[in-house]
Amino acid sequence: MAAADSPIPDLRGRADACADRLRAADRVLLVSHIDADGLTSAAIASSALARASIPHEVVFEKQLDDDAIAGVAARDHEVVLFTDFGSGQLDAIATHETRGDFVPVIADHHQPADADTQYHLNPLLEGIDGASELSGAGASYVLARALEGPSVDNRDLAALAVVGAVGDMQDGGGGLVGANEAIVADGVDAGVLESRTDIDLYGRQTRPLPKLLEYASDVRIPGISGDQAGAIQFLRDVAIDPTDDDGDWRRWVDLTDAERQTLASALIRRAVSSGVPADRVDALVGTSYTLLDEAVGTALRDVSEFSTLLNATARYDRADVGLAVCLGDRDAALEEAHRLLRSHRRNLSEGLQWVKTEGVTDEPNLQWFDAGSRIRETIVGIVAGMAASSSAVDRGKPVVAFAEASATELKVSARGTGLLVRRGLDLSAVMRDASRAVGGDGGGHDVAAGATIPNDARDAFVEQANALIGDQLS
């Protein structure tokens, strides 16, 4: 791939080396994570391998621990491509590489372990922030561009890379930044993506206008947020008819540009007059990313809704459904994904309500809750993130959540805020060091990370994590 064609020139050398090794393989095993970023990473890599005529199969893992890596080795593939994880497990992977079990190729964005391998594509190795500038799907996309041939253009895969980045919450500042912006530009050039300044509320494509406003929990506006009747009255007060000629609820996408401008301006004025802090008022407007090949008014048209749909699949042991949707199935797989999404939303709502009812335990430098088996371990991190951004907890301290992973292990998920990270918080280091101190393992990003620990090590883990966070923030 020529330097001019590389979306992220700093990663070109690593991407080319990885692509060359994959081309030389008789067959590749593609192993990926199960969240939205992991699913899109797998779909991007699988599409690129197929277009390059490289035989492969795809498998998913909830976590890449020693047992999972041993299982990968037992599949007896010469080359294993890890996407959206692998960097943090390099020490264990390197052991298998040394034995000759397989040759690892890694496209990841998490904090690397203290080991390396020859074929390692990770933005952090080139000074690019993997928590905010390039996701796992973004790393897979860079690899996909390196796998292009004379008649193959993989820029259409930028659409899935943006879904993965947004699913990984890398648009938290109102839009994607850094290396992600180059991928957005590729998608726009390829005609598969539109980027524009818009109202930054979830559900622009599918939610009826009153629900769009009522459920705007990130920026709570008195008399509108959490109040359907108030939201309907507000729409009428600003001369926006909430229903169409047939009496059906209109959606944001049904409004004219003039109506959208009127409604956005009115929302901002209402927020200001209600005393909403200036930084939260600013959060009402951001960059929206629209997938132009998807039908208007569907969950797949908006990248935020697409990523939520994906999270509802693999986290409930149906990675095959999420992958099929990413690869273009708009029939049975999409129908099943929507069924899973309805259940996922109910589980998240019940999980957050449980946290609000039961409360959290406060430590000097963190707050935590143990959901046991009441919240599924594959979604407890999402619930922790929802709690961290709500009034349910103290936003001045990170949230650590526990859930039962098996008869012998606990899943740990930790979530912080951008402000805490700027003060020195690095949850990746906290999860890694605190878990290893009690016989587990973990890692992730500075603002969001996870671990697995023995089920009798919770209190010792909390003590370790509390001390580490205190040192970071002191």
C-alpha atoms as one frame of an Amber mdcrd trajectory, in Angstrom:
protein
   0.000   0.000   0.000   1.455   3.356  -1.003   1.947   5.952   1.710  -0.536
   8.260  -0.005  -3.209   5.564   0.281  -2.694   4.878   3.981  -5.382   6.486
   6.169  -2.916   6.595   9.084   0.612   6.996   7.609   2.292   6.422  10.992
   0.897   2.872  11.015   1.719   2.035   7.395   4.851   0.007   8.088   3.192
  -2.142  10.731   0.074  -2.596   8.603   2.087  -3.627   5.548   4.072  -6.192
   7.542   0.874  -7.692   8.984  -0.786  -7.771   5.552   2.207  -9.479   3.944
   2.209 -12.209   6.609  -1.525 -12.813   6.170  -1.120 -13.111   2.393   1.539
 -15.774   2.913  -0.741 -17.914   5.090  -2.561 -20.979   3.753  -5.438 -20.341
   6.160  -6.050 -17.786   8.916  -7.964 -18.064  12.171  -9.566 -14.689  12.971
 -10.280 -14.250  16.697 -12.135 -11.173  17.964 -13.830  -9.650  20.995 -17.609
  -9.613  21.490 -18.546  -5.944  21.899 -19.548  -3.600  19.068 -15.926  -2.685
  18.438 -14.924  -6.347  18.363 -17.748  -7.340  16.010 -16.996  -4.549  13.557
 -13.273  -5.341  13.816 -13.996  -8.946  12.843 -16.326  -7.934  10.008 -13.774
  -5.499   8.565 -10.931  -8.016   8.799 -13.049 -10.881   7.447 -14.215  -8.786
   4.483 -10.667  -7.728   3.700  -9.350 -11.306   3.934 -12.129 -12.549   1.662
 -11.451  -9.821  -0.904  -7.768 -10.738  -0.810  -8.724 -14.431  -1.382  -7.222
 -15.484   1.965  -9.132 -18.498   3.417 -10.132 -17.959   7.028 -12.623 -18.713
   9.758 -13.926 -16.411  12.491 -14.367 -17.138  16.196 -15.191 -14.864  19.145
 -14.095 -14.829  22.770 -15.525 -12.962  25.761 -12.017 -12.569  27.120  -8.607
 -13.621  25.921  -7.290 -15.423  28.992  -4.828 -18.324  29.147  -7.536 -20.930
  28.558  -8.921 -19.070  25.535  -5.446 -18.699  24.006  -4.781 -22.408  24.588
  -8.062 -23.136  22.806  -6.945 -20.967  19.897  -3.687 -22.910  19.694  -5.601
 -26.212  19.700  -7.377 -25.182  16.483  -4.071 -25.748  14.718  -3.845 -22.752
  12.378  -0.494 -21.507  11.151  -1.524 -17.837  11.502  -3.960 -16.340  14.028
  -5.252 -12.796  13.540  -6.425 -11.184  16.796  -8.647  -8.119  16.463  -9.738
  -5.746  19.260  -7.680  -7.690  21.757  -4.332  -9.452  21.896  -2.027  -6.555
  22.791  -2.780  -6.834  26.489  -2.233 -10.601  26.351   1.018 -10.524  24.376
   2.993 -12.216  27.131   0.734 -15.298  27.019   0.490 -15.207  23.216   4.281
 -14.967  22.926   4.631 -18.231  24.845   2.615 -20.050  22.182   4.491 -18.259
  19.418   7.823 -19.414  20.867   6.546 -23.007  20.969   5.566 -22.768  17.320
   1.853 -23.200  18.007   0.921 -20.326  15.685   2.145 -17.029  14.276   0.174
 -14.166  15.842  -0.918 -11.091  13.899  -2.520  -8.461  16.142  -4.703  -5.473
  15.226  -5.656  -3.917  18.541  -5.770  -0.610  20.404  -5.501  -1.660  24.063
  -2.473  -1.150  26.295   0.203  -3.693  25.290   1.690  -6.116  27.787   5.439
  -6.202  28.382   6.142  -8.333  25.323   6.074  -7.897  21.576   5.644  -9.814
  18.376   6.741  -9.136  14.835   3.246  -8.488  13.472   1.675  -6.019  15.878
  -0.539  -3.171  14.664  -1.472  -0.926  17.596  -1.790   2.896  17.559  -0.225
   3.178  21.010   3.063   1.896  19.593   3.200   4.985  17.364   2.038   7.563
  19.908  -1.632   7.527  18.844  -4.158   7.315  21.694  -6.026   4.004  21.469
  -8.736   5.162  23.866  -9.789   8.276  21.959  -8.160   8.375  18.507  -8.357
   4.842  17.063 -10.494   1.852  18.038 -10.016  -1.858  17.391 -12.191  -1.484
  14.315  -9.975   1.397  13.237  -6.869  -0.765  13.568  -8.607  -3.489  11.545
  -9.508  -0.893   8.929  -5.885   0.236   8.597  -4.999  -3.436   8.087  -7.819
  -3.803   5.536  -6.422  -0.893   3.514  -3.010  -2.590   3.576  -4.622  -5.766
   2.186  -5.943  -3.951  -0.893  -4.864  -5.157  -4.318  -4.917  -3.567  -7.762
  -8.671  -4.081  -8.159  -9.718  -3.929  -4.487 -10.802  -0.730  -2.703 -11.652
  -1.297   0.960 -12.624   2.289   1.779 -16.287   1.241   2.042 -15.275  -0.600
   5.241 -14.726   2.816   6.856 -18.454   2.781   7.673 -18.011  -0.212  10.009
 -14.830   1.317  11.464 -16.817   4.404  12.478 -19.537   2.197  14.018 -16.822
   0.482  16.052 -15.237   3.741  17.186 -18.580   5.181  18.290 -19.460   1.878
  19.950 -16.177   2.207  21.844 -17.328   5.664  23.012 -14.536   7.489  21.185
 -16.915  10.267  20.128 -17.482  11.421  23.704 -16.306  14.974  23.017 -19.013
  15.588  20.417 -17.307  13.798  17.528 -14.436  11.560  16.486 -10.930  13.012
  16.634  -7.370  12.203  15.706  -6.743   9.173  13.525 -10.468   8.433  13.481
 -11.006  11.604  11.438  -8.926  10.164   8.602 -11.182   7.106   8.539 -14.274
   9.324   8.467 -12.756  11.165   5.498 -12.229   7.839   3.710 -15.869   6.907
   4.295 -17.088  10.255   2.993 -14.879   9.950  -0.094 -16.176   6.428  -0.697
 -19.770   7.646  -0.535 -20.772   5.389   2.361 -20.721   7.960   5.164 -22.078
  11.425   5.882 -20.635  13.583   8.649 -22.502  16.691   9.777 -23.134  18.919
  12.797 -26.425  17.901  14.365 -28.347  17.523  17.592 -26.410  15.041  19.724
 -29.265  12.909  21.058 -29.498   9.143  20.737 -32.260   7.867  18.451 -32.324
  10.442  15.674 -33.337   7.812  13.128 -35.868   5.705  15.017 -37.277   7.410
  18.109 -40.515   9.429  17.966 -39.732  13.085  18.687 -41.281  13.110  22.181
 -39.262  10.026  23.139 -36.101  11.523  21.645 -36.443  14.452  24.031 -37.832
  12.521  26.983 -34.956  10.019  26.964 -32.212  12.664  26.576 -30.532  11.602
  29.808 -26.995  12.840  29.054 -28.219  16.451  29.083 -31.146  16.666  31.476
 -33.461  19.581  30.722 -36.096  20.255  33.394 -39.636  19.839  32.136 -38.515
  17.838  29.086 -36.126  15.044  30.110 -38.053  12.194  31.693 -41.362  13.939
  30.985 -43.205  12.842  27.832 -46.073  15.276  28.295 -43.567  18.086  28.848
 -41.662  17.074  25.722 -44.839  17.124  23.615 -45.832  20.521  24.990 -42.352
  21.888  24.300 -42.596  20.762  20.653 -45.921  22.486  20.263 -44.662  25.630
  21.983 -41.941  25.976  19.318 -44.390  25.218  16.499 -43.041  21.738  15.702
 -45.931  19.372  15.024 -44.970  16.049  16.676 -47.246  14.047  14.351 -47.572
  13.755  10.591 -50.715  13.987   8.447 -51.606  10.379   9.305 -51.308  11.013
  13.033 -48.072   9.029  13.382 -45.212  10.323  15.513 -42.544  12.118  13.539
 -38.836  11.428  14.091 -35.825  13.735  13.897 -35.081  12.427  10.393 -38.590
  13.397   9.291 -38.028  17.085  10.060 -36.945  19.634   7.494 -33.575  21.326
   7.962 -35.383  24.492   9.088 -37.395  22.548  11.681 -34.249  20.873  12.998
 -32.562  24.249  13.390 -35.615  25.664  15.158 -35.844  22.721  17.556 -32.111
  22.602  18.328 -31.989  26.342  19.028 -35.053  26.140  21.248 -33.582  23.233
  23.211 -30.382  25.165  23.831 -32.303  28.246  24.983 -34.438  26.110  27.296
 -31.360  24.399  28.741 -29.620  27.736  29.386 -32.692  29.298  30.986 -33.113
  26.183  33.179 -29.620  26.533  34.587 -28.036  23.572  32.813 -24.212  23.921
  33.107 -22.530  25.375  30.034 -20.511  22.222  29.286 -23.702  20.141  29.256
 -25.468  22.681  27.018 -22.568  22.401  24.563 -23.066  18.633  24.576 -26.483
  19.057  22.937 -24.760  19.600  19.593 -22.156  17.317  18.074 -21.161  15.455
  14.932 -23.534  12.845  13.567 -22.379   9.993  11.338 -24.885   8.542   8.899
 -24.433   5.338   6.894 -25.709   6.284   3.467 -26.206   2.719   2.182 -28.736
   1.951   4.950 -32.444   2.759   4.774 -33.593   6.077   6.253 -35.339   5.678
   9.592 -33.660   2.383  10.517 -31.313   1.622  13.401 -28.526   0.838  10.949
 -28.596   4.303   9.388 -27.136   5.986  12.499 -23.809   4.690  13.815 -24.813
   5.052  17.481 -27.943   2.979  17.000 -26.044   0.462  14.874 -23.450  -0.021
  17.625 -26.161  -0.509  20.254 -27.784  -3.162  18.079 -24.461  -4.983  17.819
 -23.932  -4.868  21.581 -27.223  -6.741  21.949 -25.941  -9.753  19.994 -22.540
 -11.126  21.015 -23.004 -10.109  24.646 -25.849 -12.647  24.669 -23.793 -15.386
  22.989 -24.978 -14.546  19.461 -21.842 -13.150  17.885 -22.874 -14.940  14.702
 -25.906 -12.651  14.451 -23.906  -9.444  14.932 -21.273 -10.533  12.440 -23.929
 -11.441   9.861 -25.538  -8.002  10.229 -22.148  -6.319   9.767 -21.571  -8.414
   6.662 -24.867  -7.323   5.127 -27.611  -9.735   6.235 -30.772  -7.622   6.366
 -33.212 -10.520   6.747 -33.124 -13.235   9.431 -30.012 -11.967  11.211 -31.306
  -8.408  11.422 -34.679  -9.599  12.713 -32.963 -11.663  15.409 -30.709  -8.727
  16.309 -33.749  -6.522  16.904 -35.287  -9.190  19.133 -32.085  -9.370  21.139
 -31.962  -5.564  21.308 -35.373  -5.401  22.963 -34.167  -7.802  25.647 -30.843
  -5.951  25.970 -32.556  -2.619  26.607 -34.759  -4.184  29.255 -31.728  -5.748
  30.967 -29.803  -2.459  30.954 -32.764  -0.566  32.377 -33.246  -3.125  35.112
 -29.507  -3.186  35.818 -29.284   0.579  36.201 -32.382   0.613  38.390 -30.809
  -2.061  40.584 -27.709   0.114  41.045 -29.854   3.143  41.876 -31.893   1.130
  44.406 -29.043  -0.761  46.062 -26.533   2.070  45.857 -22.755   1.831  45.757
 -20.107   1.337  48.418 -17.826   4.347  48.761 -14.090   4.074  49.215 -11.784
   7.094  49.478 -10.807   6.929  45.789 -13.460   4.788  44.090 -17.019   3.533
  44.411 -18.147  -0.012  43.690 -21.076  -2.377  43.506 -21.295  -6.173  43.316
 -24.205  -7.310  41.157 -23.520 -11.012  41.623 -25.720 -12.852  39.139 -28.311
 -10.056  38.977 -26.537  -8.319  36.066 -25.043 -10.376  33.272 -21.243 -10.199
  33.331 -21.135  -9.288  29.628 -23.152  -6.098  30.222 -22.103  -5.066  33.740
 -19.513  -2.712  32.198 -22.235  -0.961  30.188 -24.339  -0.589  33.336 -21.314
   0.799  35.188 -20.819   3.316  32.381 -24.483   4.332  32.502 -24.232   4.761
  36.267 -21.020   6.787  35.933 -22.760   9.269  33.623 -25.915   9.554  35.724
 -26.886  10.994  39.072 -26.791   7.493  40.574 -23.164   7.860  41.674 -20.488
  10.426  42.492 -18.991  11.570  39.157 -15.842  12.604  41.000 -14.677   8.992
  41.490 -14.406   6.014  39.111 -17.000   3.240  39.313 -15.929  -0.381  39.736
 -18.526  -3.090  39.116 -18.425  -6.813  39.882 -20.530  -9.604  38.407 -20.425
 -13.364  38.593 -18.505 -14.763  35.616 -18.408 -18.423  36.678 -18.414 -20.566
  39.793 -14.830 -19.528  40.453 -14.374 -16.093  38.869 -15.690 -12.536  39.074
 -15.830 -10.123  36.151 -14.652  -6.609  37.056 -15.495  -3.539  34.981 -14.277
  -0.024  35.745 -15.408   3.281  34.256 -14.056   6.786  34.737 -14.508  10.188
  33.130 -12.407  12.360  30.856 -11.846  14.792  33.719 -10.454  12.033  35.943
  -8.170  10.846  33.133  -6.839  14.377  32.729  -6.063  14.330  36.441  -3.985
  11.165  36.009  -6.446   8.256  36.154  -5.388   5.175  34.148  -7.861   2.367
  34.737  -5.932   0.064  32.390  -2.987   0.077  34.787  -5.293  -0.176  37.815
  -7.163  -3.202  36.453  -3.945  -4.913  35.370  -1.980  -4.368  38.560  -4.818
  -4.850  41.076  -6.050  -8.036  39.388  -2.596  -9.576  39.092  -2.003  -8.825
  42.769  -4.926 -11.122  43.658  -4.339 -13.859  41.086  -6.304 -12.493  38.125
  -5.588 -10.449  35.033  -6.958  -7.355  33.314  -6.350  -4.262  31.212  -8.084
  -1.953  28.763  -8.043   1.837  28.435  -7.365   4.723  30.795 -11.072   5.651
  30.975 -12.584   2.138  30.779 -11.031  -1.211  31.651 -11.837  -4.656  32.972
 -10.434  -7.712  34.702 -11.204 -11.229  35.843 -10.348 -12.251  39.404 -10.967
 -15.232  41.719 -14.427 -15.006  43.271 -13.015 -14.761  46.822 -10.651 -11.879
  45.947 -13.138  -9.008  45.649 -12.292  -7.178  48.869  -8.551  -7.539  48.348
  -8.974  -6.269  44.798 -10.915  -3.217  45.990  -8.171  -2.436  48.503  -5.501
  -2.680  45.818  -7.470  -0.642  43.261  -8.320   2.048  45.789  -4.643   2.488
  46.679  -3.553   2.574  43.020  -6.166   5.165  42.064  -5.203   7.243  45.087
  -1.585   7.242  43.928  -2.605   8.228  40.383  -4.824  11.115  41.463  -2.654
  12.419  44.277
